[in-house]
Every structure is written in C-alpha cells, then in structure tokens.
Amino acid sequence: MDRLGEELQDFMNGIAASVALIRVNEEGLAVSSCNEIFFDMMGAKRNSIHRYPFSLETIVPNYARRELRLAVINCLADGVSHELEQAYDLKDGTHWWRLSLKPFKKSANSETAEGVFLTGIEITKKMLLMHDLEVSTSRFRSVVDAAYDAIITIDQQHHITLFNRAAEGLFGYDQEEMLDQPLEVLLPPAAREGHRGYVHQFARSPVRSRQMDERNRIYGLHKDGSRIPVEIAISKITVNGLVEFTAIIRDITDKVHLVDLLHRQAAVDDLTGLPNRREFNDVARSLFETENPLSILMMDLDNFKLVNDTYGHEGGDDVLKAFASIARETIGKEHIVARLGGEEFVACLINTDKEEALKIAENLRKKISDRDFSYSWPEDRAIPFTLSIGVAVKGAKDREMSNLLRRADEGLYLAKENGRNRVEAIG
C-alpha cells in the first residue's frame, strides 16, 4: 500500500462507522480500503487479509453476498446512491446494519462512477426495539380481536382508528367500512347532538377512565337501523400531544330484557296484565298530588266464590281475564285500571268529576250485566257474572289518597249490601 493509501486507511480507521471503498478490477468487485469496523461488521478477522485490494466476496457472508453485490452493481450502473439493511449472524448474535452506497467519480466531468463509497451504521438496538414493538403490537391486536366486548378507539376529531371483531359483530359493519369514519355513525340520531360535548368535557377532566352514563340507559345504532342497549367504559390517553379515546362496549340486550321483565313482574298482575296494587298505589299517589279532578272506582265481581265452585279455578281465571279486558276497553286508556287482588279491582279516573265517574261506572256495570260485549272465551264457554262498584270523588278535605280509596270501598260495601250488580257513590 503506497503512502496515499496508508493515509486513506488511517483516515478510515478514525471513522466511527463501517467504511469501505469498493472498485471494479479484473477479479470483479474489490475492496480497495476499509476500516476495522467493516471487518467487525462482516464478522471477519483483520489479519485474514494480507493485501489491498481484496475481493469483496471473500469477506461478505454467503447469505448476504448476493444482495450486497447487486446493490453495488446498481449503484455503479445508475450513478445514484442506494441504501439497504442487512443482518449478519455473528458469534454473539445477529447484528443489523444500515448500509449507504454512494458512487464516486474521478472528476466532476466523468460520466461513469469509479467506485462505491460504502458506509454502515449499526441499527441492532433499533431493530430489536422494532421487533419488540411488533411483538407487543401483535399481542395487543390478538387480545383486542379476541375480546368478547367491542373495542373502539377514536382520535381527537372523533374519527374511528380501531374497530375490533367484536365491534363488527355488535354493529354489523366491517372494520374497513368504519376506519376513519365519525363515531356518530354508531349513535342513534337523538344522541348525536350532545355526544361531542360530552367527549370534550371528559377530555378536560382529570379523570382518566369512567363508566359512561351510569344513570341512564344508552344505545348504539346497528347498521340495519335497530338500537342496541349497551354498557360503555371509556378511557383516554395522550398521543403526541393529542387525546385519543377508547371505548369498551358491551351488548346488554339480554340484561335489559331481564330487567324489563322483572320490572314488569313487579308492576303488573300476571293473570290479567293489569297494573298490580303496588304499581297502582305509586301512580295514584302522584296523581292525587296534582290539582286536577280525580275519581276512584272500587270494583268487585259478585259471588265470585260461586263462579269458582261452579266452573273451577280455571273458569274463575277466565272471568277475571275477561273482566280486565272489558274494563280496560270501556273505561279507556287515558285512565288507570288495576287489580288489587282476588276479584277486587280499582280504577283511577283522571280529570273526571262525580257525574262523569258515575256515568263511566254505570256503563261498565250495565255492559257486563247485559253481556253487551265481545270476548273470546276458551272453548266457547261464556260464563255470566255481574259487578258491584263504589265511587268516590276527590274533595277539598281529602289530604291523602287513602281517604279517597276508603270512601270508594265504603261505596262498594254499600252496593253489595243493596243487592249487588249496582253502583253506589259516597260523598
């Protein structure tokens, strides 16, 4: 190696990167100069090379040789810089390098490249971090996609950035349809207007996660237009200075059906479908507290024990169901008809004075007595029955609903005493 070559070699050894000059000679691609890091990169020993230039292929591992050779040839041919990443398996493990190949010419006016200046920067730590990130991301994606609950993430503009498989099943959309779409697509129209304000409020709050709208039932909107009752837990994170929101959404259709069923069972008489005593008391008390006129009909089926004895309990049940249907139709949907228990019923007539209450009561009594109604009896077995009714009207001295109910009950007792199948009013 001449003096110029030695000075060049000293210069290259001082560079804290893998460096090599590659030229073409009669043997092919040859390294005319390189530093110690270049040998380390290739996993070769410096003392194995006795002279410069030496063939590039003598130092590059077989598995990396073809790719590197092709990159050098292309760099020489097109006269532009090239980059590639290569992994070298050494005794202490795999090392990743980013190689930059830059052609150089004898002069600025030269049309062809004389050789290639190769520099290499080790990126093993970066590649390991990327690998760990890919593994972590893959695990996260697997968990998200395998989750039973729907998981949706939106960015600060409320556009969807994550939509897992459970979300596809819940809302009926494919992931490709929903990515970058506004979240409002999944909300019923009535909920869309206030949703952005709610999210902005949560973004400003110090709370990082919470159950969304714990007090009210909330719904999502399926692709087919149907509403889905859901529970939602939301959380937020800051990514590059911007807030992202993630919602975990659970379909609670079965739970809602069960709650509604339990509520109905607690409020409705199973046999007749009318409100039960508890539901009637709750509603009647609230109506009593208003200033509007209010009347009560206390009703009892006459000689009901005889009906049971003659037709059996099934026949008695048929009579109770028939009366509930007739009373509901005759008294009207604007009023409340309930079953207190056994053969005893009550009606709360809203905005109804005494004259109108007596008229409604007499109309119902006469319709049943005259059998002036249509009802589909089981097995075409029409069972005759009659009705006694007591009427009471809310007065200025009434302080509680119980006073009104007591007077209506007294009227019912009087109707029974006076021969049944009649209407009596107290007060």
C-alpha positions in Angstrom: 0.0 0.0 0.0 1.5 3.4 -1.0 1.7 6.4 1.2 -1.6 7.9 -0.1 -3.2 4.6 0.6 -1.8 4.5 4.1 -3.1 8.0 4.8 -6.5 7.0 3.4 -6.5 3.9 5.6 -5.6 5.9 8.7 -8.5 8.3 7.9 -11.0 5.5 7.5 -9.9 3.8 10.7 -10.8 7.0 12.5 -14.4 7.0 11.3 -16.8 5.6 13.9 -18.8 3.7 11.3 -18.2 0.8 8.9 -16.5 2.2 5.9 -15.2 0.7 2.7 -14.1 1.8 -0.8 -15.2 -0.7 -3.5 -14.0 -0.7 -7.0 -14.2 -3.0 -10.0 -11.0 -4.8 -11.1 -10.2 -7.8 -13.3 -11.4 -10.1 -10.4 -14.7 -8.3 -10.0 -15.8 -6.2 -7.1 -12.8 -5.4 -4.8 -12.3 -3.6 -1.6 -9.5 -1.1 -2.1 -9.7 0.2 1.5 -11.8 -0.3 4.6 -11.7 0.2 8.4 -11.7 -2.2 11.3 -15.4 -1.7 11.9 -16.1 -3.0 8.4 -14.3 -6.3 9.3 -16.2 -6.4 12.6 -19.5 -5.9 10.7 -18.8 -8.8 8.4 -17.5 -11.0 11.3 -14.1 -11.3 9.6 -10.6 -11.0 11.1 -8.4 -8.2 10.0 -5.3 -10.4 9.9 -7.0 -12.7 7.4 -6.5 -10.0 4.7 -2.8 -9.7 3.7 -3.1 -7.1 0.9 -5.4 -4.5 -0.7 -7.4 -4.6 -2.8 -9.1 -7.9 -2.0 -12.3 -9.4 -3.4 -15.5 -8.3 -1.7 -16.8 -11.8 -1.8 -14.0 -13.1 0.5 -15.3 -11.1 3.4 -19.1 -11.0 2.9 -21.0 -14.0 4.3 -22.7 -16.2 1.7 -26.3 -15.4 2.8 -25.7 -11.6 2.4 -23.3 -11.6 -0.6 -25.8 -11.6 -3.5 -27.9 -8.7 -2.1 -24.9 -6.5 -1.4 -23.2 -7.3 -4.7 -26.4 -6.4 -6.6 -26.7 -3.1 -4.7 -23.0 -2.2 -5.5 -23.5 -3.0 -9.2 -26.7 -1.0 -9.4 -25.0 1.9 -7.7 -22.2 1.8 -10.3 -24.5 1.4 -13.2 -27.1 4.2 -12.5 -24.7 6.6 -10.6 -27.1 7.3 -7.8 -26.9 6.5 -4.1 -28.5 3.3 -2.7 -29.5 2.1 0.8 -30.2 -1.3 2.2 -30.4 -3.0 5.6 -28.6 -6.3 6.2 -28.4 -8.7 9.1 -25.1 -10.5 9.9 -25.1 -13.5 12.2 -22.0 -13.4 14.3 -20.9 -15.4 17.3 -22.5 -13.1 19.8 -25.8 -12.9 17.9 -27.4 -11.2 15.0 -26.4 -7.6 14.2 -28.4 -5.3 11.9 -26.7 -2.6 9.8 -28.0 0.1 7.5 -25.7 0.4 4.5 -25.4 3.6 2.4 -23.7 3.2 -1.0 -22.6 6.4 -2.8 -20.9 6.3 -6.2 -17.8 8.4 -6.6 -16.1 9.6 -9.9 -12.6 10.6 -10.9 -13.8 14.1 -11.7 -16.9 16.1 -11.8 -17.0 15.8 -15.6 -16.6 12.0 -15.6 -19.7 10.1 -16.9 -19.0 6.8 -15.1 -18.5 6.0 -11.5 -15.1 4.8 -10.5 -16.3 3.0 -7.4 -18.6 3.0 -4.5 -18.1 4.5 -1.0 -19.9 2.3 1.5 -20.8 3.4 5.0 -22.6 1.2 7.6 -24.4 2.3 10.8 -25.3 -0.4 13.2 -29.1 -0.4 14.0 -29.3 -3.6 16.0 -30.8 -1.8 19.1 -33.4 -0.1 16.8 -34.3 -3.3 15.1 -34.7 -5.1 18.4 -36.9 -2.3 19.7 -39.0 -2.5 16.5 -39.2 -6.3 16.9 -40.3 -5.9 20.5 -42.8 -3.3 19.4 -44.1 -5.6 16.6 -44.5 -8.4 19.1 -46.2 -6.1 21.6 -48.5 -4.8 18.9 -49.3 -8.3 17.6 -50.2 -9.4 21.2 -52.3 -6.3 21.7 -54.1 -6.9 18.4 -54.7 -10.5 19.3 -56.1 -9.6 22.6 -58.3 -6.8 21.1 -59.6 -9.1 18.3 -60.2 -12.0 20.7 -62.1 -9.7 23.2 -65.7 -10.6 23.8 -66.6 -6.9 24.2 -66.5 -4.4 21.3 -63.4 -2.1 21.5 -63.4 1.2 19.5 -60.8 4.0 19.5 -61.4 7.5 18.2 -58.9 10.3 17.6 -59.4 13.9 18.7 -61.6 14.6 15.6 -63.9 11.7 16.8 -62.8 9.5 13.8 -62.6 5.8 14.4 -59.0 4.5 14.4 -59.6 1.0 15.9 -62.6 -1.3 15.4 -62.2 -4.8 16.6 -64.0 -8.0 15.6 -66.5 -7.9 18.4 -67.4 -4.4 17.3 -68.0 -5.8 13.8 -70.4 -8.3 15.3 -72.1 -5.8 17.5 -72.8 -3.1 15.0 -72.9 -5.1 11.7 -70.1 -3.1 10.0 -66.8 -4.4 8.7 -63.6 -2.8 10.0 -62.8 -1.4 6.6 -66.1 0.4 6.5 -65.6 2.1 9.8 -61.9 3.2 10.0 -61.7 6.9 9.7 -65.4 7.3 9.9 -67.0 9.6 12.5 -68.2 7.8 15.6 -71.6 9.4 15.3 -72.4 6.8 12.7 -72.8 4.3 15.6 -75.1 6.6 17.7 -78.9 7.0 17.4 -79.8 10.4 16.0 -81.1 11.7 19.3 -77.7 11.0 21.0 -75.5 12.6 18.4 -76.0 16.3 19.2 -74.8 16.1 22.8 -72.1 13.4 22.3 -69.3 15.7 21.2 -69.8 18.0 24.1 -69.7 15.0 26.4 -66.4 13.8 25.0 -64.9 17.3 25.1 -65.9 17.6 28.8 -64.3 14.2 29.5 -61.1 15.3 27.7 -60.8 18.3 30.0 -61.5 16.2 33.1 -58.6 14.9 35.3 -60.4 11.5 35.3 -58.7 9.0 33.0 -61.5 6.5 32.7 -65.1 6.1 33.7 -68.3 4.3 33.1 -70.3 6.2 30.5 -73.7 7.5 31.7 -74.2 5.2 34.7 -77.7 6.6 35.5 -79.4 6.3 32.1 -79.8 3.5 29.6 -77.7 4.2 26.5 -77.9 2.7 23.0 -75.8 2.1 20.0 -77.1 2.0 16.4 -76.8 -1.1 14.3 -76.1 -1.0 10.6 -79.7 -2.2 10.0 -81.1 0.8 11.9 -82.0 -1.1 15.1 -81.0 0.2 18.5 -78.7 -1.9 20.8 -78.7 -1.4 24.6 -75.1 -1.2 25.7 -72.8 -0.5 28.6 -69.7 1.6 27.8 -66.5 2.2 29.7 -64.3 4.9 28.3 -60.7 5.8 28.8 -58.3 8.4 27.3 -54.6 8.7 26.6 -52.4 11.4 25.1 -50.6 10.5 21.9 -48.1 13.1 20.5 -49.9 15.8 22.4 -53.4 14.8 21.2 -56.0 13.0 23.2 -57.4 9.6 22.0 -60.4 7.9 23.5 -61.0 4.1 23.7 -64.5 2.7 24.5 -65.1 -0.9 25.7 -68.7 -1.6 24.7 -70.8 -4.5 26.0 -74.1 -5.7 24.5 -76.6 -5.8 27.4 -79.7 -6.8 25.4 -80.3 -9.9 27.5 -79.8 -8.0 30.7 -82.2 -5.2 29.6 -84.8 -7.8 28.7 -84.4 -9.4 32.1 -84.6 -6.1 33.9 -87.7 -5.1 31.9 -89.2 -8.5 32.7 -88.5 -8.1 36.4 -89.9 -4.6 36.4 -93.0 -5.8 34.6 -93.4 -8.6 37.0 -93.1 -6.2 39.9 -95.6 -3.8 38.4 -98.1 -6.0 36.5 -100.6 -8.7 37.6 -99.6 -11.9 35.8 -103.1 -13.2 35.2 -104.8 -10.1 33.8 -101.9 -8.0 32.6 -103.3 -5.0 34.6 -101.1 -3.0 36.9 -100.9 -4.6 40.4 -101.7 -3.0 43.8 -98.1 -1.7 44.2 -97.9 -0.1 40.8 -101.4 1.5 41.2 -100.5 3.0 44.6 -97.4 4.6 43.2 -99.2 6.1 40.3 -102.3 7.1 42.2 -100.4 8.9 44.9 -98.6 11.0 42.3 -101.9 11.8 40.5 -103.5 12.7 43.9 -100.9 15.4 44.5 -102.0 17.4 41.4 -104.8 20.0 41.4 -106.8 18.1 38.8 -110.2 16.4 39.4 -109.8 12.7 40.4 -112.3 9.9 40.9 -111.9 6.3 42.1 -114.0 3.3 41.2 -113.7 0.4 43.6 -115.0 -2.8 41.8 -115.7 -6.3 42.9 -117.1 -9.3 40.9 -120.3 -10.5 42.5 -120.5 -14.0 44.0 -117.1 -14.9 42.7 -116.7 -17.9 45.0 -119.8 -19.4 43.3 -118.1 -18.9 39.9 -115.1 -20.9 41.2 -117.2 -23.5 42.7 -119.3 -23.9 39.6 -116.7 -23.6 36.9 -113.5 -24.4 38.8 -110.5 -22.2 39.3 -109.7 -22.2 35.5 -113.2 -20.8 34.9 -112.7 -18.2 37.6 -109.4 -17.2 36.0 -111.2 -16.8 32.6 -113.8 -14.5 34.2 -111.0 -12.3 35.8 -109.2 -12.1 32.4 -112.5 -11.3 30.7 -113.4 -8.5 33.1 -109.9 -7.0 32.9 -110.2 -6.8 29.1 -113.7 -5.3 29.2 -112.9 -2.8 31.9 -109.7 -1.6 30.1 -111.7 -1.1 26.9 -114.7 0.5 28.5 -113.0 2.8 30.9 -110.4 4.0 28.4 -106.6 4.1 28.0 -106.5 7.6 29.5 -107.4 6.2 32.9 -105.8 3.6 35.1 -107.4 0.2 35.8 -105.6 -2.2 38.2 -106.2 -5.5 40.0 -105.8 -5.2 43.8 -106.1 -8.9 44.4 -108.6 -11.8 44.1 -111.7 -10.5 42.4 -111.2 -6.9 43.5 -110.3 -4.2 41.0 -109.8 -0.4 41.1 -109.9 2.4 38.5 -108.4 5.9 38.8 -110.3 8.3 36.6 -108.1 11.3 35.7 -109.7 14.7 35.2 -113.1 13.2 36.0 -115.8 14.7 38.2 -118.5 12.8 40.0 -121.1 13.0 37.3 -118.7 11.6 34.7 -117.4 9.0 37.1 -120.9 7.7 37.8 -121.6 7.6 34.0 -118.5 5.5 33.3 -119.2 3.2 36.3 -122.8 2.6 35.2 -121.8 2.0 31.6 -119.3 -0.7 32.7 -121.8 -2.4 35.1 -124.6 -2.5 32.5 -122.3 -3.7 29.8 -121.3 -6.7 31.9 -124.8 -7.3 33.3 -126.4 -7.3 29.8 -123.4 -9.2 28.4 -123.1 -6.4 25.8 -119.5 -7.2 24.9 -117.5 -9.5 22.8 -114.8 -11.7 24.3 -113.2 -14.9 23.1 -113.9 -17.3 25.9 -111.8 -20.5 26.0 -113.7 -23.5 24.5 -116.6 -21.1 23.7 -117.6 -21.3 27.3 -119.2 -17.9 28.2 -119.5 -17.6 31.9 -122.1 -15.0 33.2 -121.1 -12.6 36.0 -122.0 -9.2 37.5 -120.2 -6.3 39.1 -120.6 -4.0 42.0 -118.9 -0.6 42.0 -118.2 2.0 44.7 -117.5 5.6 43.6 -115.6 8.4 45.4 -114.5 11.8 44.1 -111.5 13.8 45.4 -112.8 16.6 47.6 -111.3 19.7 49.2 -110.9 18.0 52.5 -109.1 15.0 51.2 -105.4 15.1 52.3 -104.3 11.6 51.3 -105.2 9.0 48.6 -106.1 6.6 51.4 -109.1 8.7 52.3 -110.4 8.6 48.7 -109.8 4.8 48.5 -111.6 4.3 51.8 -114.7 6.1 50.7 -114.8 4.2 47.4 -114.5 1.0 49.4 -117.5 2.1 51.5 -119.4 2.7 48.4 -118.6 -0.8 47.2 -119.7 -2.2 50.5 -123.0 -0.3 50.2 -123.5 -1.7 46.6 -123.1 -5.2 48.0 -125.5 -4.5 50.8 -128.1 -3.1 48.5 -128.3 -6.2 46.3 -125.1 -6.3 44.2 -124.9 -5.5 40.5 -125.1 -1.8 41.2 -123.2 1.5 41.6 -123.1 3.5 44.8 -121.3 6.8 45.5 -120.0 8.1 48.8 -119.5 11.8 49.2 
